[in-house]
Amino acid sequence: MTTASFAQQRAWLASRFAAGTALYHVADQWPLHGDVSERQIRAALAAVVERHEPLRTGFRVVDGVLTAVVRDRVDPDVEVVDLSGRPEERQREDREDLADRLKHTAFDLSRAPLWRAGLVRLGAGRWRLLFVAHHAVCDAPSLFNLHAEIAEFCAAFEQERAPHVPQLPVSYGDHARQQRERLGGDGLAPLAGYWRAQLAGLPPVHGLPLDLPRPARRSFAGAELRVALPAGTARALAEAARRSGTTSFELLLAGYAALVHRRSGRDDLVFGVPLSGRDRPELLPLVGTFVNTLALRVDASGDPSYAALVDRVRAVWRAARDHQEMPFQTVVEQLAPQRGPGLPPLYQLAFNVTAAGGFGPPSTAAEDDLLLEVSGTTVRLEYNTALFKRETAAGLLSDYAAVLTAALADPATPLSRLPAGPGTGRPAAAPAPPSGRVPPRTAAEALVARAWAEVLGVDRVGVDDDFFAAGGHSLQALRLLARLSSDHGVETTVDAFFSNPTVAGLAAELARHTATRREDQSDQSDQNEPEGETWQ
């Protein structure tokens, strides 16, 4: 067992908030052609799994620390479906039904493997392999590596030759250990100093008007819309990038910042941007999860021109990339931002640019309030349906295309003259915490409240206070549960706490676990003395 990597830790923890959704499942499907057999495809999968330890990894929490448990071998979980002989349209429908079922079936994160596959026979010499994995063991570049290796192993088996696959200079476990060594001791100080200075005094919430009041508990209900950028946008982006010495990414993000500024009236903007995390050559051929998120703070004050805003975006983006190795959850831990109930820390608006054709099936969940993503000439807006209505999302997409078109046509245009106007919903104010605190009413609540106050470094805790709204982060949640277990001999599951992160909720869950343990002990012995503190 080894300590999980920072990326594994974040994916594992984040999925606890979105339990019951496929938000942290990555999926793809690949055609396989030739005279390859089912046996050879299974053998190819087994060979790839043997090469990459994340495909043999599960997770356990040990003393408040997430630990990766790598098995020597696993049996590939492959469901085989024969659709040969069916009409092509029926094949497509049945294949997509299988893909949807595979993607939306939950994983038990304590048990490897955290991936599954479907193998569909479409006819003689025609196969399609469907692959789904949890984001804690796989990311988008990993899917590319998996496809390439599986195809090569299949070809090698079919042609009775040795496979030509890349050497792996390091294992994923080596990477996790080396990263923690680099960020240990004094290695964290310059990174922490940059992010504390960059994000000091960050506004707790974006100013975009909402259609619906933000729920007290964070919602992951989502939907999406996609539109094509106006004709000529790709050419205009390329010309603007060449002319200004910038990149399409920076131009597109500046357009998003201009849109948010115009719609919200806010000058201080922040966006979450994912980064592949594969900044070292030896990481490129690995399968695993490496993604980190950077919080980019953009200054839109003074009514700058679009060109000036691009310059500001470029400076922030390039400085952030120079400090990208600090994990997002560590940035949150360093800053300890106060936030209202149901409000994600640091940012709620996300942005991404992917390779052309990089969009998968439509999303039915949302991690952020809004995610604007560009792939080739298509823009996708994923929106939280607990906050925004479909017509608002459509209006944002339309305005983004209009802002980008006008800005690229005349980069000297001030932001105030770009076409997007103010939004019409209610202001997106951060939810206020409950005005009155209810003190602990039972011994169980008092026990939890004491441990809670020690972990968060606060004086008073009410039974209805939300751990995360009070400034707690995911790592502190694990420490709280570890402290209750080690100091008082009482335990609960991580999922139970994340589903109701209040003193009252945790105390009730602990009481239930204690009662269950007593019943188990009474079945084994006449003595019925529970471990740890008693609450009656």
N, C-alpha and C positions, 0 to 999 in steps of 0.2 A: 504494500500500500504506500502511496505517495500523496503529498498534498496536491490538490487539484490546481491546475493553472488558473491564472486570473480570469482568462476568457471562459474557461469551464465554470468557474465559480459564479461569474456574472450570469451566464446562461442558465445555470441550475437555479440560482436564486430568483432570477426574473421569472422563470417559468412557474415558480410557486405562487406569484401574484396572479398569474393567468391560468390557474389550474382549470382543467376542463376544456381548454381551447387548443387548437393546433398552431398557436402563434409562434411557438419555438420549435416547430418541426420544419425541416428543409426537405424538399422533394424534387425529384427529376425522373425522367424516363428516357431510355435510349434504345434505338433499334439495333438489333444484332442480326447480321445476314451471313449467308454461306451455309455450309453443311455442318455447322456446329450443333452438337446435341445438347439435350437437357443436362446430361451427366457432365459434359465439358463446361457448360455455363456454371453449374454448381461448383465444379472444381476451380474455375476462374475466381468465383466469389471467395472461396475458401483460401485461395492463394493471396488474394488482396487483403483479406482479413488478417492473415498471418503476418503480412508485412506492416500493417498499421495498427498499433496498439489501441488507439481510441475506439476502434471497431470491436474491441474486446473489453471495454471499460464500463463499469458501473460506479456508483457513488455512495459513500456512507459519511455520516457526520460523526466524528470521533473527537470528544472533548471540545466541542464547539468549532471544529475545523473540518471543512469539506475535504474528504479524502477520495482519491481515485483508486479504485480496485480493479487491477488489470488481470484478467484471466489468461491462462496459457492458451486455451482454445475455446471456441464457442461453436455451436452448431448453427449455421446460417438459417435464418427464419425466412423461408421462401415458399410462397403460395403459387402453385402452378395452375394456370387456367388455359384450356384449349378452346380457342375461338375460331379455329380453321374451319372453312366451309360456310361461315356466316357471311352475309352481305357486308361490304366495307363499312357502311354507315352504322350497322348494328355492332360491328367489331369496335368501332370508335366509341360508341356509347357505353358498351360493356366494359371496355378498358378504362374509360374515365370514371365509371362507377367504382371499379376496383381501386383505382388510384385515390379517389376521394375517401373510400373506406380505410385504406391503409394510412392515409395522412391523418385522419381524424380519430384514429384509435390511440388512446393514451399509452405512454410508456411508464413502466415502473423504473424510476431512475436508480434504484438500488440494485437492479439486476441487468447484467450484460447479456446479450448485446442491446444497445439502444438504437437499433435500426431494424428495418424489416424490408423485404423485397417481394415483388410479385413478378412472376415470369409468365408472359402471355404468348402462346403459340398462335400465330396469325395465318400460317400456311407452310408449305414446304420451304425450308430454308429461311423462314421469316419469324423472328422473335422480337418481342419488346420487353425490356427489363424495367420495372418500376421500382424505384428506391426511395425510402423515407427514413430519415434519421432525426434524432433529437439534436438541437443546436449545441448542446453541451459536448457533442463528440464530432460534429461535422459542420462545415460552413460552405458557402457557395463555391469558392475555389476548390474545395475538397471534392465537390461533385464533378468538376472538370477532371481532376486527377483520377477519380474513381472510374469515370467513363473510359478514359484513355487506357488505364491499366486493365480493366475487365476486357475491353475489346482486344488488347494485345495478348492477354493470356488465352482468350478464346482462339485467336488466330494461331498462336503457337501450338496449342493442343491440336487444332484441326490440321495444321501443317507438319506436326510432329517435329518441332524444333524448339530451341531454347527461347524463352520470352525475352524481349528487349525492353526492360523497364528500368527507370532511373535508379541509380544508387541513392540510398537514404543516408546522408552524412550524419544525421542525428535522429534520435527517436523523439516522439512527442514528449515523453517523460523527461528526456534530456533538456528539451526546450523549456519545459515548466520549471525545472530545477535551476537552469541557468538564468532565466528571467528573474526568479525570486532572489538569486544571489546578486544580480546586478542592481536590483531595487532594494537590497538590504543595506543596513547601516547608513553610510553617507551617500549612497547612490540615489536615494529618494529626494534628498534635500533640494538640489537645483530644480528638479521637476516640480516638487511641491511648491517651491517659492514662485515659480512662473504661474502656476494655475491659481494659487491664492491671490496673486496680484491681478491676474487677468479677469478673474470672476468675482472679485470683492464687490459687495454691494449689488449683486445681480438682482434684478427684479424677480419676485417669486413666481410670477405668471405673465404670460404674453398678454397683450391687450386686445387681441382679436375678439370682436363681439361673439357671444355664444347664442345659439337658438334656445338652449335648455340650461337650467341651472346645473352647475357641476355637482354630481352626487357626492355624498359624504364618504362613500367607499369607491375606490378607483374602479372604473369600468373598462373592460377590454372589448366591448361590443363594437364591431366595425363593419365598414363597407368601403367600396372604392368606385371611382369613375376614371375613365381613360379618354383622352382626346389626342388627336394628331395636331402637332404644331403647324402653324400656317406654312404654306408652300414658300420655299426660299429661306426658311429660318436656319436650316443646317448650313447653307452657304453663307448667310449673314454672320452666323456664329464663327465659322472658320475665318472669314475675312476680318472680323473684329478681333479675334484672338491673335491673328498675325499682325494686325495693325498696332495693337496695344501691348503686345508681348505678354499676354495672359493666356488662360486656358478656357475651354468651353465650360468646365466645371465652375470656375470663378464667375464667368459671365452669367451662367444660369442661376447660381446662388445669389448673385447680386440682384437679379430679377425677382427672385423670391423675397429677398429682404425689402426691395422696393415695394412689392405688393403688400407685405405685412405692415410696413410703415404707413402706406397710404390707407389701408383698411383700419388700422388700429390707432393711428395718430401717435404712436410711440417712437422714440428715437433710439432707445436702448433695447436691442433685439438679440436673442440668443437662439441658436439652432443646433440640434444634435446631428452630427454627421458620422456615419460609420466608416471605419478604416479597416482594411483587410488584415493589418497586423503582421503581414509577411514581409517585413522590411529587411530581412536577411536572406541571402541566396539559398542557404541550406534549408530554409523553411518552405520554399516553393513547392517541392514535390510531395510534401507531407499531407496526410489526411488528418483532420482534427479541427478544432475551432481556435481561431486566432483573433477574431474581430474585436476591436476596441471602438469606443465612441468618443468623439471629441465634441466638447461644448464650445461652439464658436460664437463669440460676442461681437456683434456688428454695430458700429456707431453710425446712425443715420441722421444725426443732428446737423442743423445749419442749412437745411435744404440743399444738399449737394447735388451736383449733376450725376447722372447715371455713371459716367466715366469716373468721377471722383469716388463714387460708392464702390465701383469695381476695384479701384486702388486700395480702398480700405479693406474690402473683403480679401483681396490677394494678400495683404500684409498679415491679417489675422490668421488666414488659412495656412500660410507658409510657416509662421511662427508656431502655430499649434502642431503642425506636422513634425517640427523639430523637437517637440516635447511629447510626442505621441505615446511613448512607452508607459507613461503613468496610467494605470488602469482607471477606467471611469469610476468604479466603485471606490477606489482609493481617493480620487478627487472629491467625491461626495463626502467621504469620511473626513478628509482634511478640512473641508469647508463647513461641514455640519450645518447645512442650510435649514432654517425654520420654514415649514411649509404647512399649508392648510390641509384639512382632510381631503383625501382623494386626489392630491396634487403630486405628480411625479417631481423628483428633485432636479434642479438646474435648468432643465428645458422641457418643453411640451410640444415644440414644433421640430420636425425632423426633415432632413433633405438628403437626397442621394442621387447619384448618376451611375447607371449600370451600362454594360455593353448592350449594343443593339439586339433586340429580341430577348432581353434578359427577364422580362416579366413572365411569371408563371400563371397559374389559374387565378381568378379573382379572389381577393382576400375577403374573409368574413370576420376578421378580428383586427383590432388596432392597438398597438402598444402606446402610440403617441396621440395627442389631440389631432394632429395633422401630420402626414408624411407626404411630401411632394417628391416624386421620383421621376427622373427622365431617363428614357432608354431609346437611343436613336432619335427619331422624330416623334416619339409618343411620350405623353406626360400622363402619369398616374397619380391621383390624389386619394390616399387612404385616409379615412376620417372616422373619428369616434362618433358612433351614432347616438351615444348618450348626451352629446354636446351639440352636434351639428345635424341639420336636416339635409336631405339630398339636394334640394334646390340651392342651399347655401354653398355646398361643395361644388356644384356645377358653376355657380357664379364665380367662385374663387378660381376655378380652372380657366374659365373664359377670361377673367381679368388678368391672369398670369400670362396667357398668350398675348393679350393686348398690350400689357406692360412691356413684355419682352420685344415684341415687334416694334413698338414706338421707340424703346430705348436703343435698340440696335440700329434703327434707321437714323437716329440723331443722338449719339451718346452725350452730347452737351446739354440735353434736356434736364432741367431740375426735376427732382422727384415730385414736387408739388404740381407739375404740369403733366405727369404721366396719367394715363386714363383711369386707373382704378380709383374709385371713390371710397368714402368712409362706409363701414359696415352698418347694418341696421339692427343687429341683435343687441342683447343686454351686454354691458361691459364684462370682460372676463376677470373680475376681481377674485383674488384668492379667497377661498372659503374661510370664515372665521372659526376658531375653535369654540367649543361649547362655553357659554358664559359662566356657568356654575359648575364647580367640581364636586362630585359626590365622593366622600372619603370611603376607604375600605369598610365593608360591613361585616365581613367574616374573616376568620383566621387565614383562610386560603387567599383571599384578596389582599390581606395585609402582607402575607408572605411574598406574593407576586409584586406588590407595590414597592416593597423594600428593595428587592432585587432589581426591579425596573429603575428605581431612582438611582441606585448605585451605578448601573450600567450607563445611564444617560447623564449622570452628574447633575440631577435636579433635586429640588427640595421636596416638592409635593407632587403627588400623582393622584388623579381621580380615577375611579373605576371605569369610567366611560372614555377615558383618554385613548386616542389612537397612537400606538407606539411610533408609527412612521410619521404621523402628523406632528408628533412632539419632537421631531428631529432625529429619531432613530433611523439607522440604515440597516441593510440586510445583514452585514457582518455583526453588528451589535445584537441583532435578533438571535443569531446563533450563539453568541456569548451569553445572552440572557438565559436561553434554554440550557446551555451547558452548566451555568451557575446553579440553576434550580436543580439540575440532576446531580451535580457533584456535591453541593453544599447541603441539600435537603433530601436527596434520594427520591425526588418526584420527577416524573418525566411526562412528556407529551410529544406528539409528532410535529415536525416542522410544518406540514400541511395544515394541521389544525390551527396552529398559531397564525399562519399567514392568512387563513380564511376569516379569522376574527381577532385582530391584533389589539385587543383591549385588555385591561386588567381583569375585568369581569369575565370576558371570554376565556382567557387563559386560565384563570382560577377555576372556572367550571370544568374546563377540559382536564386540568390536573386532578380535580376531585373525582372525575369520572374514571381516570386511569388508576387512581389510588383505590377506589372501590373495586374495580375489576381485579387489581392485584390481590386485594384482601380475599376476594372470592376464590381466586386461584390458590392462594396459600391455605385457605380453610379446607380446600379439597385435599390438600396434601398433608395437613397436620392439624392436630387438635388445637394447637396454639394459634391464635389469631392476632398476632402483634405486627402491625404494618411497619415497614421501614420508614425512616425519616420522621418528619413532624406529623403529629396528628392534628386534625382541624375541628374535631367535635368537642 
